[in-house]
Amino acid sequence: MGIQTPNGFNLDNSGKRIVVDPVTRIEGHMRVEVNVDADNVIRNAVSTGTMWRGIEVILKNRDPRDAWAFTERICGVCTGTHALTSVRAVENALGITIPENANSIRNLMQLALQVHDHIVHFYHLHALDWVDVVSALSADPRATSTLAQSISNWPLSSPGYFKDLQTRLKKFVESGQLGPFKNGYWGSKAYRLPPEANLMAVAHYLEALDFQKEIVKIHTVFGGKNPHPNWLVGGVPCPINVDGTGAVGAINMERLNLISSIIDRLIEFNEMVYLPDVAAIGSFYKDWLYGGGLSGKSVLSYGDVPEHANDYSAKSLKLPRGAIINGNLSEVFPVDLANPDEIQEFVVHSWYKYPDETKGLHPWDGVTEPNYVLGANAKGTKTAIEQLDEAGKYSWIKAPRWKGHAMEVGPLARWIVGYAQNKAEFKDPVDKFLKDLNLPTSALFSTLGRTAARALESVWAGRQMRYFQDKLVANIKAGDSSTANVDKWKPESWPKEAKGVGFTEAPRGALAHWIKIKDTKIDNYQCVVPTTWNGSPRDPKGNIGAFEASLMNTPMVNPEQPLEILRTIHSFDPCLACSTHVMSPDGQELAKVKVR
Amino acid sequence: MGTATETFYSVIRRQGITRRSFHKFCSLTATSLGLGPLAASRIANALETKPRVPVIWMHGLECTCCSESFIRSAHPLVKDAVLSMISLDYDDTIMAAAGHQAEAILDETRAKHKGQYILAVEGNPPLNEGGMFCIDGGKPFVEKLKLMAEDAMAIIAWGACASWGCVQAAKPNPTQATPIDKVITNKPIIKVPGCPPIAEVMTGVVTFITTFGKLPELDRQGRPKMFYSQRIHDKCYRRPHFDAGQFVEEWDDEAARKGYCLYKMGCKGPTTYNACSTVRWNGGVSFPIQSGHGCIGCSEDGFWDKGSFYDRLTTIKQFGIEKNADQIGMVAAGAVGAAVAAHAAVTAVKRLASKREDVDHNS
């Protein structure tokens, strides 16, 4: 028995229901319910966004030049990427161009975020799905050193280094206060690393924690702080003054040197620690190739990192742009964010109301009216949910579709698109990674593939940062110090009505903001974000979203310990604060209910 | 290294706290929890035998920027804070456990560490829709928050969300997002505002408690005086340009490149109480004004609803004149700048006393 979804999954909810709420080590609030069969294999999956903040409602009637600051606060993890998307949307609507230096600086900030986010995601949100911290206590430090030196020339690899770390870890565990490691799934058979690999990974967990704070200093130089650096419609707020009066307070030689040294260090960390770790861990899990979900079927990337200022065509974008459907890698479709027939959002299974819920709406014409009701077969009450009913409404996330298809977005989607387009900078690293592990190309469509693509992308992004830093310096050298275009700064210079769209590739996937401006104020603002795509509930045709698809047919070692669910969900790097906010065109009054 | 198995008591003793002060701290804690003298000795006993203070870090409606900021701390390094100074037993952003294994930690903490744990709150509870705009474990987040607050030793409100409401509470506040002191009314709350707060300010507040064995002195709004008693403007390195009437007139002009004052570009430094111009950000690398953008006032109550970030601070209603700055400013500014300087050379010191004029999150 079961239901066949149009996108090719057989759903059977007759088995035992497992609920994971809260899903931890993600941004925001999320719940997962699955049904497992008699062999503890997942046969039905339900993913739920469990928060809503309403930021687009709040944006209505505000100054479009301020929107970056509001939307930046959608997410403090991918900090800056919403702000960049927002200034691009406003510039697109008003026809504002930015100077070449501003493009290089924005790219440096966006790429610094990619690297930071990928490293923090892997080590601090995802690693504990692969690494057994307690097992590290029984590692031989000498053998750990041998292992570390066999995979990389990273200098922190002596037996004494690992011994000291192990001693500290031992004292920590013996204190009986395990802090964030408390109640973890230590000792589970789902963990496959030998103690030495676990110890090495724990060492790098702590090193990455120290190092990540250095990466973001690039945001601090250009944007004044991190998280939440400052941005500007028309360019960037930091002026360049390399050797004139007052240079000491602007982007000068000292600042450029600081950026450059951070880039050198992050390239080193990517290539000597992060990627080798992923390959090493992957080698122990290479027969655990579950979690592919939609990645082998339908993936979407908007592209990002424009080579030239103001040119957002696919040709100018260094991260690839395109859509692949039905697993046909030989055809990459163009994507048009302004076309009302391409991207549409559905709410039949989301806690919102449409006049006609069989139809989807393009973001420029999006409607959102919260409608919190549980399905007829839900268990519990409205304020104490025991079990959701996926036949009814069950998530604060809408269901976006590209030409009707549920799509996966993110690093793996980008790299599959780049691979399918035969671009060497994407194809070669993927082929090498798989070859080193002796895996076929199809292994890419998996949880492990998603995690590997993120590491490969971090390496790629580090190299691109070097490129744009050099480009920035060369342009300054050529006599151009301009960082902002103020021709249309004043609202008096704007048309009475305008609309635009801005897009980026956030660390976790394709991100776009759609804006309508009327009488110099925001009339409508819509964000469709990566986790809206990946965390989407079912649509009217019954297609399941990327999270749900990825969990299907995964065997669990112990259904009481949701390790496999966490591993695969984390491989997407979910960001729930991002995914769950949409706008009502009239900012309607909502019902108020007092709690206790 | 080596401090991992030390008790809270041995840590603070090593840092020069007397046994007498330690017991005073325990008594005050017991009193603030409404517990009797027996509880004080129980707390003392626990702190003498328990290695590190348990910290429960909860997330409501927020964007996680406070957690991200916390892990940027350069001194102490966050790994040292987590491994040796506190016991971060629950933080859904980084904890290994999920689902009911995570939930079990909250029950255990309340049972085992009653009156001995710090509750740190990032984000805030929405009250509309029965609280179900933020669901945690199938229930409204606000319920979990109240429950954990009941038995906490101290409560920290991280950031603008927990302290004031922040972006989701900006007009029209569709979810009725509510600062935590409006739902936890029987406990003192340490507010550490900012969007996010500075990393070293966050770790500074936590380590102050563990180092000095007492809660920091707070101002009338509940903020630690050590970090929030002066305005960005008071300590801004560009202040001499303000006083001299030298202003940036548009983005990337000559004045911007020379690092003149950003007041005319909308800088909210004159009305914002925070440590940015002194502690600065990310290990002292910069702060917003140094990097060419005005302060947007992110540590102030209702900063989202005070007009555009690029509007000049002309709406300040109460002025106090700083005579010297005023005179210097008027002389230097010249004809065009004079009117601006007249506005600019006032301070908003009385702003501290003024209430939120037009914002009411909880209506």
Interface residues (C-beta under 8 A of the other chain):
Chain A: V19 V20 D21 P22 V23 T24 R25 I26 E27 G28 H29 R31 T50 M51 W52 R53 G54 I55 V57 I58 R62 D63 R65 D66 A69 F70 R73 I74 C75 G76 V77 T79 V120 H124 L125 L128 V133 D164 T167 R168 K171 F172 E174 S175 G176 Q177 L178 G179 P180 F181 K182 N183 G184 Y185 L206 L209 D210 Q212 K213 V216 K217 H219 T220 V221 F222 G223 G224 K225 N226 P227 H228 P229 N230 L232 G234 G235 V236 P237 C238 P239 I240 N241 G244 T245 G246 A247 V248 G249 A250 L258 P370 Y372 G380 K382 T383 A384 I385 E386 W396 S481 S482 T483 A484 V486 W489 Q561 P562 L566 A577 G587 L590 A591 K592 V593 K594 V595 R596
Chain B: M1 G2 A4 T5 K50 P51 R52 P54 H59 L61 E62 C63 T64 C65 C66 S67 E68 S69 I71 R72 S73 A74 L77 V78 K79 V82 L83 I86 S87 L88 D89 Y90 D91 D92 T93 I94 M95 A96 A97 A98 G99 Q101 A102 E103 A104 I105 P125 P126 L127 N128 E129 G130 G131 M132 F133 C134 I135 D136 G137 G138 K139 P140 F141 V142 E143 K146 C166 V167 Q168 A170 K171 P172 N173 P174 T175 Q176 A177 C195 P196 A199 Y237 R238 E250 W251 D252 A256 R257 K258 G259 Y260 C276 W281 N282 G283 V285 S286 F287 P288 I289 Q290 S291 G292 H293 I296 C298 W304 S308 F309 Y310
